[in-house]
Amino acid sequence: MSEKKYDVIVIGAGLLGIATAYYVKKNNPDKTVLILDKEASAGAGNTAQSAGMYRDTFCSEVNLILSSTSIDFFRYVQNELKIDLTLKDITYLWLMDREQFEDNKKAIEVMLDNKIRIEILEKEDIEKKFPELITNFDNNEDAQLLNIKNIDYALLGYDCGELDADKITRDFYETEFKKLGGETLYSTRINRFILDPKGEKLGIPGEPVGWQEKKINSVETDKGEYIHAETFIAATGAWANELLLPIGVDSRVMPLKKSLYRVQHTRLTELLENESFNEEKTIPFTIFPVHGVYIRPVKYNNSIWIGGGSVVGKPYVITDPESIDYSDNPLDDNETDPRRYEYDLYLILSEYLPILKDLPLTSCWAGYYAVNTADKNPVIFKPDGIDGLIVVTAASGSGIMKADAIGRIAEALYNGKKHADLYGGVEFKVSRLGLKERDVDKEYFVI
């Protein structure tokens, strides 16, 4: 049984974990830093299953700061460092009925006050720019049965678009982390944290007992190894509870499965060729008025990705940490049910976009959001009563667009700083994303 020791071990090589590891190593060059993941490579878990989109169209101050600084940094990486992230401002288009538009007026005003580049489109503008779209269903009984809403307005976000999550994860963060001397260990699953007394062991049965101060000194892997570190940073996303619940730490995370569906057909060329919205001359990432159903255009191969839909009635998946069979862990399941597309999303979208009628589903896949069910914002904290542990999680579906800021904030917490320096010289109080002094404002503009 081998034993190794590091100053810092980051568990989880998704985008949040790899960004955190990069900034910890960059700002602590003399520290030994290891990033460890159960997958075979960085970003191969839920990061790889994401839609790969970004936006700055938020009304929450926290979301605006986290997203805008991260997106600006990604632009810097692509434009100044010349690392191609395939970052493209294809724009976001939120389609709304009259009631939804009225409900979102406050959020829109906040965006305008914060100089977010948006434009409000009325029905006539939408129909002109997006001719394949049906906007009125007043006399459509089938659509009314499906609770399809009319399209009366749209919000167009200009500094929003797509990037390759694999490229930012591997081509930048992982590559730069290794250049700094950081180490990686993949295809290795953590079975458990080893909780010890802080200081000398006394030989008491069940040690550490309640009155003893506690510290994480090591982790046990599925290979029978014990790897030691002064500090562990748990950035395991949807799997957070498996490691944290057995040591009495509430991650504030619930895992929620989200599916993506792909339709590819030459008929979609007519839909995808559009000169009204962006330099790529394609339709925007489009969110429809029903349950946040969306489509992402993929022009080069005549396809669209389809996601969203109601989450009511879908289970939050929790595994029992004491009896996990890792060969059959539900949180490792990235398969999805094609019938959900056929009987749900397709029925909605084919009313809005008749061009989709009778087109077969090409492929589908799924991943898990690590959802903070309280306020949908990230949590970055040191648990009370346990030394040597930092938790970084709960991106709630917007991890890509906030990852750089989250990595910098986690590094600041590790180094005991009160404020993190985000890209562009923006100062952010670290405790705002913690638990004791949490200070996040409500987001009103939610897909």
N, C-alpha and C positions, 0 to 999 in steps of 0.2 A: 504494500500500500504506500504510494508516494505522497509526499507533502510538499506544497509550494507556498510561498508567501509573497504578497504584494502590498504596496501602500494602499492602492485603490483597486477594487474589482467592480466593474459595471456589468450587471447581469441584464442582458437584453440588448441585441444588436440591431433592433429596429432603428428608425430614424431618430427618435428621441434619445435612445441609449447611445448611439454612435456619435451624435452631436454632443451629448454630455461628456462622453469619454474624450472626445477631441479637445474640448475646452479645458477639462481638468488637466490633461497632459500638456496642453499648450501653455497654460498659466502656472504649471508646476513641473517644469522640465526635469527636476531631479527626482520626482516621484516615479515609482514603478506602477504602471497602470495596465490592467488586463481587462479586455472586454470579452465576455463569455456568452455563448448562445447555444440553444439546443439545435438550431438549424445549421445547415452546412455552410452558410455564408451570411454576410451582413445583409439585413433588409429582406430576408427570405420568408419572413412570417407575414404578419398582417400588413406591413408596409408594402409588400409586393402585391397584395390583393386590393390595394386602394385604387380609387379613380384617378389619383394623381393631379388634383386640381388645387388652385389657390385663389383667394379673393381677399380684398381689403374692405369689402362692403359690409361693415359691421357698425353698430351704433354704440356698443359697449366700449368704454375707454380702454379696458384691459385687452379686449379682442383687437381693437384698432392698433394698439401698441405692439402686441405680440405678432400679429399678422403683418403689419406694414414693415416693421423692422426686419422680420425674417425674409419677406419677399424682396425687399431692397438688397439684402445680403445675397440672396440667390442671383439677383440681377448682376451684382458685383462679381460673383464667381463666374458667371457666364460671359459678361461683357468685358471685364477687366482682367480676370485671371485666365480667360479663354478656355474654360472647361465647359464643354457643351452639355447643358442640362435639358436640351430641347424645350427650354422655357419659351412659351409663346402666349402673348396676350390675345387670346381668341375671344375674350370678353365673356361676361355672364349675362344672361337674360332671364329675369324673373317675370313670369306672366301672372297677372292677377285679375280677379274680377273686381267689381266696384267696391264690394265690402272689404276685401283684403287690402285694396289700395288705401282705403280710409283708415283701416287698422294700422297700416305701416307708415302713415304720414309722419308721425313723431320720429320714427327711426330714419326716415328719408331726410327730414330736416336736420337731424344730428349729423348725418353724413355730409350734407351740403355745408354745414357750419364748420366741419373738419376738413373741408377742401377735398373730399373723396370725389374722384371723377366719375360722376354718374349722369345719366340722362333719363328723363321720364318720357316714355312713348305712349301716345294715345292709340286707340283702336285703329284709326285710319293709317297711322304711321306703321303700326305692327303689320297690318295686312299688306302694305306696300313693300316693306323690307323682307317679309317672311311669307311669300305668297302661298306656300304649301300648307299653311296653318289654318285650320278652321277656328273661328273665334266666337261663333254664335250658335247656341243649341236650344233656343227657345221652343222650336217646333220639332225637336228630335226626342222622341219618347225613349229610345234606347239610352241615349246620353243622360236623360233625366233619371232613368232607373239606376244608372251608375253614379249618380250625384256629380256628373260632369259640370264644371262651372264655366260660364262664359269668360272670354278674355276681353277685358275693357282697357287695361293699362299694362305697361311693362316698365321695369326698371333695368336699364342697361348699365352694367359696371365695366368701365374701360380697362382698368389696371388689374384685371382678373384673367386667369387662363389656366394653362396646363404645363406640367413639367414631368420629367421622368424621375420617379422616386428612386429607382435603382441607381441612376447616375449621381444624384446628389448624395445618396447614402454611401455608395462605393467609390465613385470616381473622385469625390471631394473628401468627405469626412473620414472614411476609412483609410484612403490613401494618405491623407495628410497626417492622420493619427499614427500610422505606421512610420512615416518619415520622421516623426518626432521621437520614435523609439517605443511607441505603444505596442502592446502585444495582443493577439487575439487567440481565442480557443473556441472553435466551433464544434458542432455535432456532440455537444456535451450538455446534458440536462442536469439541473440542480435538483437533488432530492429534497434537501432541507437546509435551513440555516441551523447552525450549532450555537445555541444560546448558553453562555457561560457566565459565572460570576465575574464582576469587574474586580480584578485583583486575584488574590490567592484562593484556590479552591479549598474548602474545609472538609470535604469528604462526606457531606450531608446527603442522605438519600434524596433523589429528585432535585438535586442542586442545579440551577439556582432556585432557592425558595423565595417566598414573597418579600421578605425584608432585605434580601441581598440586592445590591446594585447589579445591573445586567449589561452584558456587552455581546455583540456578535463578533466572534473571533474567526469563524471558518464556515465553509459550506461543504456539504457532502455531495459528490457527484454520482451520476449513474454508473461511473466506471470504478467506483470504490475509492476514489481519491478524496482527500480532505485538502482544500485549498484555503489558505489563510490570508487575511488582509486586515489592515487597520480600519478601513472603511469599505462598506459595501453599498453600492448604489443600485437599488432595484428599479429597473426600467422595463419591466416585463409586460406592460400593457394589460391585455385581457387575462393573462395568466397570473396577475399580481396576487390574487387571493390564495393560490396554491402554496406560495412561500410565506405569505404574511399572516394568514389566519392562524396557522399552527403556533406562531409565537405571540399571538394576541394583538396583532396590529391590524387595524381597519384601514384598508387602502382607499376607501370611498369610491371603489370601482365596481361596476357590474358589467359583465361581458354581453354584448348584443350582436348577434350574427347579422351581417348585411351582405346581400347578394348583388352581383353584377351580371348582366346578360348582354350578349353581343349578337347583333344582327348584321349580316354582311350580304350585300346584293348590288349588282350593277344598277338596279333601279334607283338606289339611293343616291346616285350621282346627281340627279336632279335636285335632291334635297340639300346635299352637301356643298354644291357649287353655289356660292352666294357672295356677292361683292358689297353688301350693305353694312357689314359689321366690323371687319378686321382686315389686317394685311394678309392674313392667310386665305382670304376670300372663301370663307366657309361660315356655316351657321355658328352661333355662340353655344357655349354650354348653357342649356336651356332647362329651366325649372318650371314645371307646369302647376296650375292652381290647385291640383288635387294631391294631397298627402306628400308634397315634395317630390313627386315623380320627376326624374330628370333624364336628359340624354346628353351624352358627350360625343361630339363628332370626331371621327377618325377618317379624314378625307383621303389619305393616301391609299387605303384599301377598301374604300366604299363601304364603311361600316359605321355603326353607332353603338355606344355602350349605354345601357339602360339600367337605372338604379332608383333608389328611393322607395316610396310607398309607405303605407301606414305600419307603425311598429306595434300598435295596440293589438294584443292577443299573441304577440311573439314572445317566446320565453327568454328571460335572462338566464344564461347557462352558468351554473355554479357546480364545480366539482368538489367532492369531499376530499380534502387534503390527506386524510388519514387512510384512505382506501383507493387512491388513484391507481388505475391500471394504465400506465403510460403507453401501452400498446393500443389502447382504445380510449384515448382521452377526447371527450367531445369538443374541447377547445382547439384540438388539432385538426378538426374536420373542416376542410375548405370546399366541400362539395355543396351544391345547392339543388333545389327541387325545380326542374323546368316547368312544373305545373303552376308554380306561383306566377311565372311570367305569363303563361297561357291564359290563366283564369283571373288574373289581376292586372298587372301592368300593361299587357297587350291590349286588353279591353279598353283601358283608359286612353292609351296613346294612339290607338288606331282611330279613335274618334277625333282627336286633335290633328292627327297626321294620317289621313287616309292612304298615303303612299306606303304605309307600313302594312296595310291589310294583306293577309295571306302570305307574308314573308316568313320563312321558317327561322326559328332560333338557331344560331350557329354554334354558340358555346356559352357556358356560364361558369361562374366561380364565386367564392364567398370568403369573407374574412370577418374579424370581430372588432367592433368598436369597444374601447375601454371607456365606458360611459360614467361620468360623474353625474349621478342622477339628481343631485341637489341643485347644481347651478351650471353644469355642462362646461366648466372651465378646468384647466389642468390643476393638479395638486402636486406640490413640491415641498416636502417637509421631512423633519427629523422626528420620529415617533418619541413620545414621552417615555422615559424610563428605560430606554435601550440605547446604549452608545454604539457607535460604529455602523449606523444604518441611516440611509437617506432613501426616500421613496419619490420616484418621478413617474407620474402616470396620469390617466384620465384625460387624454387628449380629446375624447368624445367625438371622434370623426374629423377633427380639423388639425391633426398632428403635423401633417406635411407643411401647412401654411404657417405654423407657429414654432416649428422645430428648432430653428436657430436661436430664437429668443429663449425657449425653454432650456436648451443646453447651456446657455450663458447664465441663466438664473440658477440652475442646479449647481453649476461650478461655483457661483458666488456663495451659495449656501454652504457648500463643502468647505470653502475657505473662510467662513465666518463673516462674510461681508454683509452689510445691511442693504446695500444697493448693488444691482448688476448693471454693467455697462452694455447696453444693447447696441446693435449696429446703427451707425449714424450719430453716435454720441448721446443716445437716449438713455436716461437713468431710470431704473425701475426698482421699487422697493421689494426686496426679496420676500418679506413676510406677507405680501398681498396674496400670494398663491399658497401660503401655508395654511395651517388649521387654527392656530391660536388667534392670530391677528388678521384673519382672512378679510380681504377687502376687494371684492369683485362686484362690478355693477351688472345689472340684469341686461341680457341681450334680447332685444325685441325683434331682431331681423334674423329669423331662423328658417333654414330650408325645411 
